[in-house]
Amino acid sequence: MAKRPRLTAVEAERILFAAGFVLMRTKGSHRIYFRAGERVVVPFHRGKILHPKIVIDVLSAAGEI
């Protein structure tokens, strides 16, 4: 089984925008993205690596898994 990529919040945001998600709102350090009834929340701490569970959520929502 291949290893999952390590993503930062900026890279995750780029993947979500390419998949057609729109930034709907920000609450504190979390950004919420929507697309056709689907919601993805990404904690946005610039330069830090995202938790593997969040990476899985981002990639599955973008259709890359």
PDBQT receptor file of N, H, CA, C and O in Angstrom, charges set to zero:
ATOM      1  N   MET A   1       0.842  -1.172   0.000  1.00  0.00    +0.000 N 
ATOM      2  CA  MET A   1       0.000   0.000   0.000  1.00  0.00    +0.000 C 
ATOM      3  C   MET A   1       0.893   1.243   0.000  1.00  0.00    +0.000 C 
ATOM      4  O   MET A   1       1.831   1.336   0.792  1.00  0.00    +0.000 OA
ATOM      5  N   ALA A   2       0.603   2.184  -0.878  1.00  0.00    +0.000 N 
ATOM      6  H   ALA A   2      -0.158   2.108  -1.521  1.00  0.00    +0.000 HD
ATOM      7  CA  ALA A   2       1.404   3.390  -0.995  1.00  0.00    +0.000 C 
ATOM      8  C   ALA A   2       1.134   4.332   0.172  1.00  0.00    +0.000 C 
ATOM      9  O   ALA A   2       0.034   4.373   0.724  1.00  0.00    +0.000 OA
ATOM     10  N   LYS A   3       2.162   5.081   0.526  1.00  0.00    +0.000 N 
ATOM     11  H   LYS A   3       3.055   5.047   0.077  1.00  0.00    +0.000 HD
ATOM     12  CA  LYS A   3       2.009   6.038   1.609  1.00  0.00    +0.000 C 
ATOM     13  C   LYS A   3       1.186   7.236   1.136  1.00  0.00    +0.000 C 
ATOM     14  O   LYS A   3       1.250   7.632  -0.028  1.00  0.00    +0.000 OA
ATOM     15  N   ARG A   4       0.428   7.792   2.048  1.00  0.00    +0.000 N 
ATOM     16  H   ARG A   4       0.376   7.470   2.994  1.00  0.00    +0.000 HD
ATOM     17  CA  ARG A   4      -0.337   8.999   1.736  1.00  0.00    +0.000 C 
ATOM     18  C   ARG A   4       0.622  10.198   1.694  1.00  0.00    +0.000 C 
ATOM     19  O   ARG A   4       1.609  10.230   2.430  1.00  0.00    +0.000 OA
ATOM     20  N   PRO A   5       0.336  11.170   0.845  1.00  0.00    +0.000 N 
ATOM     21  CA  PRO A   5       1.212  12.344   0.781  1.00  0.00    +0.000 C 
ATOM     22  C   PRO A   5       1.071  13.190   2.043  1.00  0.00    +0.000 C 
ATOM     23  O   PRO A   5       0.029  13.181   2.698  1.00  0.00    +0.000 OA
ATOM     24  N   ARG A   6       2.104  13.897   2.363  1.00  0.00    +0.000 N 
ATOM     25  H   ARG A   6       2.951  13.904   1.831  1.00  0.00    +0.000 HD
ATOM     26  CA  ARG A   6       2.060  14.840   3.473  1.00  0.00    +0.000 C 
ATOM     27  C   ARG A   6       1.720  16.191   2.871  1.00  0.00    +0.000 C 
ATOM     28  O   ARG A   6       2.419  16.663   1.974  1.00  0.00    +0.000 OA
ATOM     29  N   LEU A   7       0.658  16.816   3.351  1.00  0.00    +0.000 N 
ATOM     30  H   LEU A   7       0.090  16.432   4.079  1.00  0.00    +0.000 HD
ATOM     31  CA  LEU A   7       0.187  18.076   2.795  1.00  0.00    +0.000 C 
ATOM     32  C   LEU A   7       0.208  19.179   3.835  1.00  0.00    +0.000 C 
ATOM     33  O   LEU A   7       0.001  18.939   5.024  1.00  0.00    +0.000 OA
ATOM     34  N   THR A   8       0.464  20.400   3.361  1.00  0.00    +0.000 N 
ATOM     35  H   THR A   8       0.632  20.594   2.394  1.00  0.00    +0.000 HD
ATOM     36  CA  THR A   8       0.258  21.572   4.194  1.00  0.00    +0.000 C 
ATOM     37  C   THR A   8      -1.127  22.115   3.865  1.00  0.00    +0.000 C 
ATOM     38  O   THR A   8      -1.768  21.655   2.921  1.00  0.00    +0.000 OA
ATOM     39  N   ALA A   9      -1.586  23.083   4.633  1.00  0.00    +0.000 N 
ATOM     40  H   ALA A   9      -1.065  23.457   5.401  1.00  0.00    +0.000 HD
ATOM     41  CA  ALA A   9      -2.915  23.660   4.398  1.00  0.00    +0.000 C 
ATOM     42  C   ALA A   9      -2.986  24.360   3.044  1.00  0.00    +0.000 C 
ATOM     43  O   ALA A   9      -4.021  24.316   2.379  1.00  0.00    +0.000 OA
ATOM     44  N   VAL A  10      -1.902  25.000   2.633  1.00  0.00    +0.000 N 
ATOM     45  H   VAL A  10      -1.061  25.036   3.174  1.00  0.00    +0.000 HD
ATOM     46  CA  VAL A  10      -1.876  25.690   1.339  1.00  0.00    +0.000 C 
ATOM     47  C   VAL A  10      -2.021  24.690   0.191  1.00  0.00    +0.000 C 
ATOM     48  O   VAL A  10      -2.750  24.944  -0.768  1.00  0.00    +0.000 OA
ATOM     49  N   GLU A  11      -1.328  23.554   0.288  1.00  0.00    +0.000 N 
ATOM     50  H   GLU A  11      -0.736  23.347   1.067  1.00  0.00    +0.000 HD
ATOM     51  CA  GLU A  11      -1.428  22.516  -0.744  1.00  0.00    +0.000 C 
ATOM     52  C   GLU A  11      -2.823  21.896  -0.768  1.00  0.00    +0.000 C 
ATOM     53  O   GLU A  11      -3.363  21.624  -1.839  1.00  0.00    +0.000 OA
ATOM     54  N   ALA A  12      -3.406  21.673   0.409  1.00  0.00    +0.000 N 
ATOM     55  H   ALA A  12      -2.967  21.894   1.280  1.00  0.00    +0.000 HD
ATOM     56  CA  ALA A  12      -4.757  21.118   0.485  1.00  0.00    +0.000 C 
ATOM     57  C   ALA A  12      -5.762  22.086  -0.130  1.00  0.00    +0.000 C 
ATOM     58  O   ALA A  12      -6.679  21.669  -0.837  1.00  0.00    +0.000 OA
ATOM     59  N   GLU A  13      -5.588  23.371   0.139  1.00  0.00    +0.000 N 
ATOM     60  H   GLU A  13      -4.842  23.710   0.713  1.00  0.00    +0.000 HD
ATOM     61  CA  GLU A  13      -6.479  24.383  -0.429  1.00  0.00    +0.000 C 
ATOM     62  C   GLU A  13      -6.384  24.389  -1.952  1.00  0.00    +0.000 C 
ATOM     63  O   GLU A  13      -7.401  24.514  -2.634  1.00  0.00    +0.000 OA
ATOM     64  N   ARG A  14      -5.185  24.257  -2.484  1.00  0.00    +0.000 N 
ATOM     65  H   ARG A  14      -4.359  24.156  -1.929  1.00  0.00    +0.000 HD
ATOM     66  CA  ARG A  14      -4.976  24.236  -3.937  1.00  0.00    +0.000 C 
ATOM     67  C   ARG A  14      -5.691  23.029  -4.564  1.00  0.00    +0.000 C 
ATOM     68  O   ARG A  14      -6.289  23.148  -5.634  1.00  0.00    +0.000 OA
ATOM     69  N   ILE A  15      -5.628  21.876  -3.900  1.00  0.00    +0.000 N 
ATOM     70  H   ILE A  15      -5.142  21.780  -3.031  1.00  0.00    +0.000 HD
ATOM     71  CA  ILE A  15      -6.296  20.666  -4.386  1.00  0.00    +0.000 C 
ATOM     72  C   ILE A  15      -7.811  20.856  -4.374  1.00  0.00    +0.000 C 
ATOM     73  O   ILE A  15      -8.495  20.478  -5.325  1.00  0.00    +0.000 OA
ATOM     74  N   LEU A  16      -8.332  21.441  -3.301  1.00  0.00    +0.000 N 
ATOM     75  H   LEU A  16      -7.776  21.748  -2.529  1.00  0.00    +0.000 HD
ATOM     76  CA  LEU A  16      -9.781  21.645  -3.197  1.00  0.00    +0.000 C 
ATOM     77  C   LEU A  16     -10.287  22.629  -4.243  1.00  0.00    +0.000 C 
ATOM     78  O   LEU A  16     -11.333  22.397  -4.849  1.00  0.00    +0.000 OA
ATOM     79  N   PHE A  17      -9.562  23.726  -4.465  1.00  0.00    +0.000 N 
ATOM     80  H   PHE A  17      -8.712  23.914  -3.973  1.00  0.00    +0.000 HD
ATOM     81  CA  PHE A  17      -9.973  24.689  -5.488  1.00  0.00    +0.000 C 
ATOM     82  C   PHE A  17      -9.961  24.052  -6.881  1.00  0.00    +0.000 C 
ATOM     83  O   PHE A  17     -10.849  24.322  -7.690  1.00  0.00    +0.000 OA
ATOM     84  N   ALA A  18      -8.974  23.220  -7.162  1.00  0.00    +0.000 N 
ATOM     85  H   ALA A  18      -8.253  23.001  -6.505  1.00  0.00    +0.000 HD
ATOM     86  CA  ALA A  18      -8.895  22.544  -8.463  1.00  0.00    +0.000 C 
ATOM     87  C   ALA A  18     -10.052  21.567  -8.649  1.00  0.00    +0.000 C 
ATOM     88  O   ALA A  18     -10.460  21.294  -9.778  1.00  0.00    +0.000 OA
ATOM     89  N   ALA A  19     -10.588  21.036  -7.535  1.00  0.00    +0.000 N 
ATOM     90  H   ALA A  19     -10.257  21.258  -6.618  1.00  0.00    +0.000 HD
ATOM     91  CA  ALA A  19     -11.695  20.088  -7.609  1.00  0.00    +0.000 C 
ATOM     92  C   ALA A  19     -13.054  20.793  -7.620  1.00  0.00    +0.000 C 
ATOM     93  O   ALA A  19     -14.089  20.127  -7.631  1.00  0.00    +0.000 OA
ATOM     94  N   GLY A  20     -13.064  22.124  -7.617  1.00  0.00    +0.000 N 
ATOM     95  H   GLY A  20     -12.223  22.664  -7.608  1.00  0.00    +0.000 HD
ATOM     96  CA  GLY A  20     -14.324  22.857  -7.719  1.00  0.00    +0.000 C 
ATOM     97  C   GLY A  20     -14.916  23.306  -6.394  1.00  0.00    +0.000 C 
ATOM     98  O   GLY A  20     -16.060  23.760  -6.362  1.00  0.00    +0.000 OA
ATOM     99  N   PHE A  21     -14.180  23.195  -5.309  1.00  0.00    +0.000 N 
ATOM    100  H   PHE A  21     -13.251  22.826  -5.334  1.00  0.00    +0.000 HD
ATOM    101  CA  PHE A  21     -14.667  23.666  -4.016  1.00  0.00    +0.000 C 
ATOM    102  C   PHE A  21     -14.539  25.176  -3.939  1.00  0.00    +0.000 C 
ATOM    103  O   PHE A  21     -13.709  25.781  -4.618  1.00  0.00    +0.000 OA
ATOM    104  N   VAL A  22     -15.388  25.785  -3.087  1.00  0.00    +0.000 N 
ATOM    105  H   VAL A  22     -16.062  25.294  -2.536  1.00  0.00    +0.000 HD
ATOM    106  CA  VAL A  22     -15.391  27.221  -2.888  1.00  0.00    +0.000 C 
ATOM    107  C   VAL A  22     -15.210  27.491  -1.401  1.00  0.00    +0.000 C 
ATOM    108  O   VAL A  22     -15.821  26.824  -0.566  1.00  0.00    +0.000 OA
ATOM    109  N   LEU A  23     -14.370  28.469  -1.069  1.00  0.00    +0.000 N 
ATOM    110  H   LEU A  23     -13.874  29.011  -1.747  1.00  0.00    +0.000 HD
ATOM    111  CA  LEU A  23     -14.200  28.867   0.324  1.00  0.00    +0.000 C 
ATOM    112  C   LEU A  23     -15.447  29.620   0.758  1.00  0.00    +0.000 C 
ATOM    113  O   LEU A  23     -15.737  30.700   0.243  1.00  0.00    +0.000 OA
ATOM    114  N   MET A  24     -16.188  29.049   1.708  1.00  0.00    +0.000 N 
ATOM    115  H   MET A  24     -15.953  28.172   2.127  1.00  0.00    +0.000 HD
ATOM    116  CA  MET A  24     -17.434  29.669   2.150  1.00  0.00    +0.000 C 
ATOM    117  C   MET A  24     -17.236  30.577   3.357  1.00  0.00    +0.000 C 
ATOM    118  O   MET A  24     -17.784  31.678   3.403  1.00  0.00    +0.000 OA
ATOM    119  N   ARG A  25     -16.453  30.121   4.339  1.00  0.00    +0.000 N 
ATOM    120  H   ARG A  25     -16.008  29.226   4.302  1.00  0.00    +0.000 HD
ATOM    121  CA  ARG A  25     -16.255  30.963   5.504  1.00  0.00    +0.000 C 
ATOM    122  C   ARG A  25     -15.007  30.521   6.251  1.00  0.00    +0.000 C 
ATOM    123  O   ARG A  25     -14.438  29.458   6.000  1.00  0.00    +0.000 OA
ATOM    124  N   THR A  26     -14.611  31.374   7.174  1.00  0.00    +0.000 N 
ATOM    125  H   THR A  26     -15.074  32.237   7.377  1.00  0.00    +0.000 HD
ATOM    126  CA  THR A  26     -13.471  31.099   8.029  1.00  0.00    +0.000 C 
ATOM    127  C   THR A  26     -13.912  31.324   9.464  1.00  0.00    +0.000 C 
ATOM    128  O   THR A  26     -14.579  32.312   9.772  1.00  0.00    +0.000 OA
ATOM    129  N   LYS A  27     -13.533  30.399  10.341  1.00  0.00    +0.000 N 
ATOM    130  H   LYS A  27     -12.991  29.597  10.091  1.00  0.00    +0.000 HD
ATOM    131  CA  LYS A  27     -13.828  30.563  11.759  1.00  0.00    +0.000 C 
ATOM    132  C   LYS A  27     -12.540  30.278  12.518  1.00  0.00    +0.000 C 
ATOM    133  O   LYS A  27     -12.112  29.128  12.623  1.00  0.00    +0.000 OA
ATOM    134  N   GLY A  28     -11.935  31.316  13.036  1.00  0.00    +0.000 N 
ATOM    135  H   GLY A  28     -12.282  32.250  12.950  1.00  0.00    +0.000 HD
ATOM    136  CA  GLY A  28     -10.642  31.157  13.698  1.00  0.00    +0.000 C 
ATOM    137  C   GLY A  28      -9.599  30.747  12.686  1.00  0.00    +0.000 C 
ATOM    138  O   GLY A  28      -9.411  31.428  11.678  1.00  0.00    +0.000 OA
ATOM    139  N   SER A  29      -8.917  29.645  12.937  1.00  0.00    +0.000 N 
ATOM    140  H   SER A  29      -9.070  29.092  13.756  1.00  0.00    +0.000 HD
ATOM    141  CA  SER A  29      -7.880  29.174  12.020  1.00  0.00    +0.000 C 
ATOM    142  C   SER A  29      -8.390  28.080  11.095  1.00  0.00    +0.000 C 
ATOM    143  O   SER A  29      -7.598  27.449  10.396  1.00  0.00    +0.000 OA
ATOM    144  N   HIS A  30      -9.700  27.844  11.076  1.00  0.00    +0.000 N 
ATOM    145  H   HIS A  30     -10.344  28.357  11.643  1.00  0.00    +0.000 HD
ATOM    146  CA  HIS A  30     -10.273  26.798  10.229  1.00  0.00    +0.000 C 
ATOM    147  C   HIS A  30     -10.986  27.420   9.032  1.00  0.00    +0.000 C 
ATOM    148  O   HIS A  30     -11.728  28.393   9.168  1.00  0.00    +0.000 OA
ATOM    149  N   ARG A  31     -10.751  26.845   7.874  1.00  0.00    +0.000 N 
ATOM    150  H   ARG A  31     -10.149  26.055   7.764  1.00  0.00    +0.000 HD
ATOM    151  CA  ARG A  31     -11.433  27.297   6.653  1.00  0.00    +0.000 C 
ATOM    152  C   ARG A  31     -12.384  26.195   6.210  1.00  0.00    +0.000 C 
ATOM    153  O   ARG A  31     -12.036  25.014   6.200  1.00  0.00    +0.000 OA
ATOM    154  N   ILE A  32     -13.610  26.615   5.838  1.00  0.00    +0.000 N 
ATOM    155  H   ILE A  32     -13.893  27.574   5.846  1.00  0.00    +0.000 HD
ATOM    156  CA  ILE A  32     -14.646  25.667   5.456  1.00  0.00    +0.000 C 
ATOM    157  C   ILE A  32     -14.914  25.828   3.960  1.00  0.00    +0.000 C 
ATOM    158  O   ILE A  32     -15.199  26.925   3.480  1.00  0.00    +0.000 OA
ATOM    159  N   TYR A  33     -14.815  24.708   3.233  1.00  0.00    +0.000 N 
ATOM    160  H   TYR A  33     -14.584  23.817   3.623  1.00  0.00    +0.000 HD
ATOM    161  CA  TYR A  33     -15.002  24.681   1.782  1.00  0.00    +0.000 C 
ATOM    162  C   TYR A  33     -16.246  23.871   1.453  1.00  0.00    +0.000 C 
ATOM    163  O   TYR A  33     -16.512  22.847   2.081  1.00  0.00    +0.000 OA
ATOM    164  N   PHE A  34     -17.021  24.341   0.450  1.00  0.00    +0.000 N 
ATOM    165  H   PHE A  34     -16.805  25.174  -0.061  1.00  0.00    +0.000 HD
ATOM    166  CA  PHE A  34     -18.246  23.655   0.032  1.00  0.00    +0.000 C 
ATOM    167  C   PHE A  34     -18.212  23.367  -1.460  1.00  0.00    +0.000 C 
ATOM    168  O   PHE A  34     -17.610  24.093  -2.251  1.00  0.00    +0.000 OA
ATOM    169  N   ARG A  35     -18.891  22.262  -1.814  1.00  0.00    +0.000 N 
ATOM    170  H   ARG A  35     -19.380  21.672  -1.171  1.00  0.00    +0.000 HD
ATOM    171  CA  ARG A  35     -19.136  21.939  -3.215  1.00  0.00    +0.000 C 
ATOM    172  C   ARG A  35     -20.334  21.006  -3.251  1.00  0.00    +0.000 C 
ATOM    173  O   ARG A  35     -20.256  19.884  -2.751  1.00  0.00    +0.000 OA
ATOM    174  N   ALA A  36     -21.428  21.445  -3.827  1.00  0.00    +0.000 N 
ATOM    175  H   ALA A  36     -21.491  22.356  -4.233  1.00  0.00    +0.000 HD
ATOM    176  CA  ALA A  36     -22.619  20.613  -4.054  1.00  0.00    +0.000 C 
ATOM    177  C   ALA A  36     -23.024  19.818  -2.817  1.00  0.00    +0.000 C 
ATOM    178  O   ALA A  36     -23.181  18.599  -2.889  1.00  0.00    +0.000 OA
ATOM    179  N   GLY A  37     -23.194  20.489  -1.696  1.00  0.00    +0.000 N 
ATOM    180  H   GLY A  37     -23.066  21.480  -1.637  1.00  0.00    +0.000 HD
ATOM    181  CA  GLY A  37     -23.649  19.837  -0.485  1.00  0.00    +0.000 C 
ATOM    182  C   GLY A  37     -22.569  19.105   0.285  1.00  0.00    +0.000 C 
ATOM    183  O   GLY A  37     -22.856  18.480   1.306  1.00  0.00    +0.000 OA
ATOM    184  N   GLU A  38     -21.352  19.168  -0.175  1.00  0.00    +0.000 N 
ATOM    185  H   GLU A  38     -21.118  19.676  -1.005  1.00  0.00    +0.000 HD
ATOM    186  CA  GLU A  38     -20.233  18.490   0.469  1.00  0.00    +0.000 C 
ATOM    187  C   GLU A  38     -19.376  19.544   1.185  1.00  0.00    +0.000 C 
ATOM    188  O   GLU A  38     -19.093  20.602   0.623  1.00  0.00    +0.000 OA
ATOM    189  N   ARG A  39     -18.967  19.251   2.421  1.00  0.00    +0.000 N 
ATOM    190  H   ARG A  39     -19.197  18.392   2.878  1.00  0.00    +0.000 HD
ATOM    191  CA  ARG A  39     -18.209  20.215   3.214  1.00  0.00    +0.000 C 
ATOM    192  C   ARG A  39     -16.890  19.600   3.656  1.00  0.00    +0.000 C 
ATOM    193  O   ARG A  39     -16.831  18.440   4.065  1.00  0.00    +0.000 OA
ATOM    194  N   VAL A  40     -15.823  20.408   3.565  1.00  0.00    +0.000 N 
ATOM    195  H   VAL A  40     -15.870  21.350   3.233  1.00  0.00    +0.000 HD
ATOM    196  CA  VAL A  40     -14.512  19.990   4.044  1.00  0.00    +0.000 C 
ATOM    197  C   VAL A  40     -13.960  21.125   4.909  1.00  0.00    +0.000 C 
ATOM    198  O   VAL A  40     -13.961  22.289   4.507  1.00  0.00    +0.000 OA
ATOM    199  N   VAL A  41     -13.490  20.762   6.104  1.00  0.00    +0.000 N 
ATOM    200  H   VAL A  41     -13.489  19.817   6.431  1.00  0.00    +0.000 HD
ATOM    201  CA  VAL A  41     -12.906  21.740   7.025  1.00  0.00    +0.000 C 
ATOM    202  C   VAL A  41     -11.402  21.484   7.100  1.00  0.00    +0.000 C 
ATOM    203  O   VAL A  41     -10.961  20.361   7.345  1.00  0.00    +0.000 OA
ATOM    204  N   VAL A  42     -10.623  22.546   6.885  1.00  0.00    +0.000 N 
ATOM    205  H   VAL A  42     -10.982  23.458   6.686  1.00  0.00    +0.000 HD
ATOM    206  CA  VAL A  42      -9.173  22.427   6.918  1.00  0.00    +0.000 C 
ATOM    207  C   VAL A  42      -8.628  23.405   7.955  1.00  0.00    +0.000 C 
ATOM    208  O   VAL A  42      -8.857  24.609   7.840  1.00  0.00    +0.000 OA
ATOM    209  N   PRO A  43      -7.907  22.908   8.971  1.00  0.00    +0.000 N 
ATOM    210  CA  PRO A  43      -7.237  23.819   9.906  1.00  0.00    +0.000 C 
ATOM    211  C   PRO A  43      -6.070  24.484   9.181  1.00  0.00    +0.000 C 
ATOM    212  O   PRO A  43      -5.217  23.800   8.615  1.00  0.00    +0.000 OA
ATOM    213  N   PHE A  44      -6.034  25.803   9.198  1.00  0.00    +0.000 N 
ATOM    214  H   PHE A  44      -6.727  26.358   9.658  1.00  0.00    +0.000 HD
ATOM    215  CA  PHE A  44      -5.088  26.533   8.375  1.00  0.00    +0.000 C 
ATOM    216  C   PHE A  44      -3.985  27.134   9.244  1.00  0.00    +0.000 C 
ATOM    217  O   PHE A  44      -4.088  28.267   9.714  1.00  0.00    +0.000 OA
ATOM    218  N   HIS A  45      -2.925  26.344   9.446  1.00  0.00    +0.000 N 
ATOM    219  H   HIS A  45      -2.841  25.424   9.065  1.00  0.00    +0.000 HD
ATOM    220  CA  HIS A  45      -1.740  26.803  10.153  1.00  0.00    +0.000 C 
ATOM    221  C   HIS A  45      -0.606  26.749   9.142  1.00  0.00    +0.000 C 
ATOM    222  O   HIS A  45      -0.068  25.682   8.848  1.00  0.00    +0.000 OA
ATOM    223  N   ARG A  46      -0.258  27.893   8.624  1.00  0.00    +0.000 N 
ATOM    224  H   ARG A  46      -0.695  28.760   8.863  1.00  0.00    +0.000 HD
ATOM    225  CA  ARG A  46       0.680  27.985   7.513  1.00  0.00    +0.000 C 
ATOM    226  C   ARG A  46       2.010  27.305   7.842  1.00  0.00    +0.000 C 
ATOM    227  O   ARG A  46       2.637  27.590   8.861  1.00  0.00    +0.000 OA
ATOM    228  N   GLY A  47       2.420  26.400   6.953  1.00  0.00    +0.000 N 
ATOM    229  H   GLY A  47       1.910  26.168   6.125  1.00  0.00    +0.000 HD
ATOM    230  CA  GLY A  47       3.703  25.734   7.086  1.00  0.00    +0.000 C 
ATOM    231  C   GLY A  47       3.679  24.421   7.851  1.00  0.00    +0.000 C 
ATOM    232  O   GLY A  47       4.647  23.663   7.794  1.00  0.00    +0.000 OA
ATOM    233  N   LYS A  48       2.595  24.135   8.566  1.00  0.00    +0.000 N 
ATOM    234  H   LYS A  48       1.808  24.751   8.611  1.00  0.00    +0.000 HD
ATOM    235  CA  LYS A  48       2.532  22.892   9.322  1.00  0.00    +0.000 C 
ATOM    236  C   LYS A  48       1.899  21.787   8.477  1.00  0.00    +0.000 C 
ATOM    237  O   LYS A  48       1.074  22.059   7.604  1.00  0.00    +0.000 OA
ATOM    238  N   ILE A  49       2.286  20.555   8.741  1.00  0.00    +0.000 N 
ATOM    239  H   ILE A  49       2.956  20.334   9.450  1.00  0.00    +0.000 HD
ATOM    240  CA  ILE A  49       1.753  19.398   8.032  1.00  0.00    +0.000 C 
ATOM    241  C   ILE A  49       0.405  19.024   8.642  1.00  0.00    +0.000 C 
ATOM    242  O   ILE A  49       0.254  19.008   9.864  1.00  0.00    +0.000 OA
ATOM    243  N   LEU A  50      -0.578  18.722   7.783  1.00  0.00    +0.000 N 
ATOM    244  H   LEU A  50      -0.455  18.735   6.790  1.00  0.00    +0.000 HD
ATOM    245  CA  LEU A  50      -1.905  18.341   8.252  1.00  0.00    +0.000 C 
ATOM    246  C   LEU A  50      -1.907  16.918   8.804  1.00  0.00    +0.000 C 
ATOM    247  O   LEU A  50      -1.093  16.080   8.418  1.00  0.00    +0.000 OA
ATOM    248  N   HIS A  51      -2.825  16.674   9.700  1.00  0.00    +0.000 N 
ATOM    249  H   HIS A  51      -3.487  17.355  10.014  1.00  0.00    +0.000 HD
ATOM    250  CA  HIS A  51      -3.003  15.337  10.277  1.00  0.00    +0.000 C 
ATOM    251  C   HIS A  51      -3.426  14.378   9.157  1.00  0.00    +0.000 C 
ATOM    252  O   HIS A  51      -4.161  14.782   8.256  1.00  0.00    +0.000 OA
ATOM    253  N   PRO A  52      -2.981  13.124   9.195  1.00  0.00    +0.000 N 
ATOM    254  CA  PRO A  52      -3.320  12.169   8.125  1.00  0.00    +0.000 C 
ATOM    255  C   PRO A  52      -4.828  11.997   7.901  1.00  0.00    +0.000 C 
ATOM    256  O   PRO A  52      -5.245  11.778   6.764  1.00  0.00    +0.000 OA
ATOM    257  N   LYS A  53      -5.645  12.088   8.933  1.00  0.00    +0.000 N 
ATOM    258  H   LYS A  53      -5.306  12.266   9.857  1.00  0.00    +0.000 HD
ATOM    259  CA  LYS A  53      -7.092  11.958   8.746  1.00  0.00    +0.000 C 
ATOM    260  C   LYS A  53      -7.647  13.115   7.930  1.00  0.00    +0.000 C 
ATOM    261  O   LYS A  53      -8.563  12.918   7.132  1.00  0.00    +0.000 OA
ATOM    262  N   ILE A  54      -7.119  14.305   8.111  1.00  0.00    +0.000 N 
ATOM    263  H   ILE A  54      -6.375  14.466   8.759  1.00  0.00    +0.000 HD
ATOM    264  CA  ILE A  54      -7.572  15.456   7.332  1.00  0.00    +0.000 C 
ATOM    265  C   ILE A  54      -7.109  15.320   5.893  1.00  0.00    +0.000 C 
ATOM    266  O   ILE A  54      -7.842  15.683   4.972  1.00  0.00    +0.000 OA
ATOM    267  N   VAL A  55      -5.901  14.802   5.684  1.00  0.00    +0.000 N 
ATOM    268  H   VAL A  55      -5.306  14.507   6.432  1.00  0.00    +0.000 HD
ATOM    269  CA  VAL A  55      -5.399  14.576   4.321  1.00  0.00    +0.000 C 
ATOM    270  C   VAL A  55      -6.316  13.601   3.588  1.00  0.00    +0.000 C 
ATOM    271  O   VAL A  55      -6.639  13.811   2.420  1.00  0.00    +0.000 OA
ATOM    272  N   ILE A  56      -6.734  12.536   4.269  1.00  0.00    +0.000 N 
ATOM    273  H   ILE A  56      -6.471  12.365   5.218  1.00  0.00    +0.000 HD
ATOM    274  CA  ILE A  56      -7.653  11.563   3.662  1.00  0.00    +0.000 C 
ATOM    275  C   ILE A  56      -8.977  12.229   3.306  1.00  0.00    +0.000 C 
ATOM    276  O   ILE A  56      -9.513  11.988   2.225  1.00  0.00    +0.000 OA
ATOM    277  N   ASP A  57      -9.519  13.072   4.203  1.00  0.00    +0.000 N 
ATOM    278  H   ASP A  57      -9.083  13.269   5.082  1.00  0.00    +0.000 HD
ATOM    279  CA  ASP A  57     -10.773  13.772   3.926  1.00  0.00    +0.000 C 
ATOM    280  C   ASP A  57     -10.644  14.673   2.696  1.00  0.00    +0.000 C 
ATOM    281  O   ASP A  57     -11.531  14.693   1.843  1.00  0.00    +0.000 OA
ATOM    282  N   VAL A  58      -9.542  15.416   2.608  1.00  0.00    +0.000 N 
ATOM    283  H   VAL A  58      -8.821  15.400   3.301  1.00  0.00    +0.000 HD
ATOM    284  CA  VAL A  58      -9.330  16.323   1.484  1.00  0.00    +0.000 C 
ATOM    285  C   VAL A  58      -9.208  15.549   0.174  1.00  0.00    +0.000 C 
ATOM    286  O   VAL A  58      -9.850  15.900  -0.816  1.00  0.00    +0.000 OA
ATOM    287  N   LEU A  59      -8.395  14.508   0.164  1.00  0.00    +0.000 N 
ATOM    288  H   LEU A  59      -7.874  14.223   0.969  1.00  0.00    +0.000 HD
ATOM    289  CA  LEU A  59      -8.174  13.755  -1.074  1.00  0.00    +0.000 C 
ATOM    290  C   LEU A  59      -9.431  12.989  -1.518  1.00  0.00    +0.000 C 
ATOM    291  O   LEU A  59      -9.701  12.891  -2.715  1.00  0.00    +0.000 OA
ATOM    292  N   SER A  60     -10.193  12.452  -0.569  1.00  0.00    +0.000 N 
ATOM    293  H   SER A  60      -9.974  12.531   0.403  1.00  0.00    +0.000 HD
ATOM    294  CA  SER A  60     -11.410  11.733  -0.949  1.00  0.00    +0.000 C 
ATOM    295  C   SER A  60     -12.483  12.709  -1.437  1.00  0.00    +0.000 C 
ATOM    296  O   SER A  60     -13.232  12.383  -2.358  1.00  0.00    +0.000 OA
ATOM    297  N   ALA A  61     -12.569  13.882  -0.845  1.00  0.00    +0.000 N 
ATOM    298  H   ALA A  61     -11.961  14.147  -0.097  1.00  0.00    +0.000 HD
ATOM    299  CA  ALA A  61     -13.535  14.872  -1.311  1.00  0.00    +0.000 C 
ATOM    300  C   ALA A  61     -13.178  15.381  -2.710  1.00  0.00    +0.000 C 
ATOM    301  O   ALA A  61     -14.059  15.671  -3.520  1.00  0.00    +0.000 OA
ATOM    302  N   ALA A  62     -11.888  15.482  -2.978  1.00  0.00    +0.000 N 
ATOM    303  H   ALA A  62     -11.173  15.247  -2.320  1.00  0.00    +0.000 HD
ATOM    304  CA  ALA A  62     -11.443  15.956  -4.288  1.00  0.00    +0.000 C 
ATOM    305  C   ALA A  62     -11.479  14.851  -5.344  1.00  0.00    +0.000 C 
ATOM    306  O   ALA A  62     -11.258  15.117  -6.526  1.00  0.00    +0.000 OA
ATOM    307  N   GLY A  63     -11.758  13.613  -4.924  1.00  0.00    +0.000 N 
ATOM    308  H   GLY A  63     -11.937  13.397  -3.964  1.00  0.00    +0.000 HD
ATOM    309  CA  GLY A  63     -11.858  12.508  -5.862  1.00  0.00    +0.000 C 
ATOM    310  C   GLY A  63     -10.517  11.913  -6.251  1.00  0.00    +0.000 C 
ATOM    311  O   GLY A  63     -10.408  11.269  -7.295  1.00  0.00    +0.000 OA
ATOM    312  N   GLU A  64      -9.503  12.115  -5.439  1.00  0.00    +0.000 N 
ATOM    313  H   GLU A  64      -9.591  12.638  -4.591  1.00  0.00    +0.000 HD
ATOM    314  CA  GLU A  64      -8.180  11.595  -5.754  1.00  0.00    +0.000 C 
ATOM    315  C   GLU A  64      -7.898  10.272  -5.072  1.00  0.00    +0.000 C 
ATOM    316  O   GLU A  64      -6.837   9.683  -5.279  1.00  0.00    +0.000 OA
ATOM    317  N   ILE A  65      -8.827   9.796  -4.264  1.00  0.00    +0.000 N 
ATOM    318  H   ILE A  65      -9.689  10.274  -4.095  1.00  0.00    +0.000 HD
ATOM    319  CA  ILE A  65      -8.665   8.470  -3.623  1.00  0.00    +0.000 C 
ATOM    320  C   ILE A  65      -9.762   7.578  -4.139  1.00  0.00    +0.000 C 
ATOM    321  O   ILE A  65      -9.844   6.412  -3.752  1.00  0.00    +0.000 OA
TER     322      ILE A  65
